[in-house]
Amino acid sequence: MLEREDRLAAHQTSHSSGVIHAGIYYAPGSLKARLCVEGARLLYAYCDERGIEARREGKLIVAADDSELPHLDELERRGRENQVPNLRRIAADGIREIEPHARGVAGLHSPETGVVDFVLVATAYSKDVEAAGGTVVTGAGVRALTPHGETITVEHERGRTEAGFVVSCAGAWSDRLAVAAGAPAEPRIVPFRGGYLRLRPERRELVRASIYPVPDPDLPFLGGHLTRTIDGEVLLGPSALMVGARDAYRIARVRGRDVRSNLSWPGTWKLMTRFWRTGLTEIRHAASKRSFVSDLRRFVPELRVGDVVPGPSGIRAQALDRDGKLVDDFVVHRTERALHVRNAPSPAATSSLALAKLIADEVDEER
């Protein structure tokens, strides 16, 4: 296994709130829906087996007012069709029983949603690779994949490796490696920076577990939420701002190649034309704690600007098609002697074991 960075889990895996999703949001019949429900079950069992703490603390999705009820109904329908365990609809008084500081007209409660440290999970996976006779090499970013009949040459920062078959899971750089190997240009990865705030320790009692809004059904983002992480912190966010670098953990980081990649893709302009109002909102959220907190106060009214401090950030490797559609499902492409995971957005971490099984089955078929 060749890892681009000098350590494992350096990007999306270690820059999230660590939520184990239950499978509520995803269109029934999609890979996301099937792999999330199966993946959560497998992940809990894996963590139990490996002694990794994974807490089923639950998630509450809150409809702040009546206008959000139709979308809440749709989430409930999806969750039940996806066979999300123990999902239940609750009324306003039920919201207060589960999260005393939350307010709304109705909600969905998912007691099987949990939290874990996905860096520990990724580390355990690497130990499984080594126990099976494999080798994990860091600082070995891949430059090219060149097939030669029965083998494929992997050129990387530590030299060359000959393989019979390659599985490429390159995250924010997945499109570049796939296209260089002969895969289609579409979809293009466009980076979105998610910025978090933290609750001050003395205000963490505002949240028992996770409180989520009803998301915009036209976007693959879940909206700003409050989550108690595995280490007891409470994160608020994330925002979702298109940025000028695929590693823009600092918002000011800009890389010319990434900017050109964003702006040369026709889907970027179509996306901005369609969602310019949403884009302006996200810019306000990224620039102003007051704006960010104001949005979250719709369902946690006791929250105040003084309750929060700056938090971490992450980059979502969002796949975007030529027509400006944010690709919401997993995408896998094949080239000669290689399989490329082109899009693996949330809940990819939750789904990791189920997704790995799917990929392994496809590799077996190819070989």
C-alpha positions, 0 to 999 in steps of 0.5 A: 500500500503506497501512501502519498503523505508521511503518515496515514489518514492525513486528509479527509479521514482525520479532518471530520467530526468522526460520525458513524452514519446510520444511512438516513439521508441517501436515496434508496437503492443507491450505493451510498444507502446500501454500503452505509447501513452495511458498513456501520454494522461492520464497523461497530463489530470491527471496533468491538473486535479491535478494542477501539472505542465507538459510542452509539450516542445517537443523532437528532435531526430537527425540523426548526419550523413547519416549512421543513416538515416535507423534507423531514418526511422524505428523510424518514421515508428514506431511512425506513426504506434503507432499513436504518435500525431503530429510527423513530419520528418524534414530536416537539416535546420528544426533542427536549427529552433527547436534547434538552437545549434543542428546539423544533416542531418535529424530529427524527432520532437515530440511536444507532448513529455514533462517533469514533476516532477514524484515525485509530480505525485507519491505523488498525486497517494498516496493521491488518494489511501488514498482518496479511503479509502486505507492506505499508509505505508512506511518503510514496505519492504515485506519479504514473500507472503504466500497464505492460501486458500482465503487469502494471508499473507504479511510478512513485516518489520512492521509485517503481513497483511492479504489480498485477493490479492496482486499486487507486484511492487518491482522495482529493487527487483521485481524478488526476491519477485516474485521468492520467491512467486513461479514465474519463475526464468526468467527474472533476474533483472540486475542493470544498473547505469545511470550517468548524467552530468548537464549544467552550468546555463550560458550554458543552452541556448544550449538546448531549450527542449530535444535533443536525438540521434538515438538510437542503435536498438539492445539495450533498451536504448535511448542513451545519450541525453540533456533534460531541466527538469521541474525545468529548469536544463539541464541534459546530459546522462545517461550512462548505466553501469552494477553495483554491487548493485541494489541501486548503486547511488554511482558507488563504492557501491557493495553488495555481494548478488547483485554481485552474482546475476549478475554473477550467471545468464547465461544471464549476460555472454551472454550479455557481450560477445555480447556487450563487445564493448558497455560495454567498451564505457559505462565504458569510459563515466562513467569514463571521462566527456571528453568522454561523452561530445565528444559523445554528440558533434556529434549533439550539436557541441558547447558543451564543457567539461567546460560546464558541472558539475557532475549530479545525477544518477539513477538505471535502473532495467533491466530485462535480460533473460537466453539467454542474451536478454535485455527484452524490454517490460513489463512483468507480472507474476501470482502466487497464489493470487498475480500478480507480475510486473517483468519488468516495464522499461521506459516509465513506468512512462509515462505509469503509469495510463494506466499500472495501468488500465491493472493491475487492469483489470487483478486482476479483472479477477483473482478474 
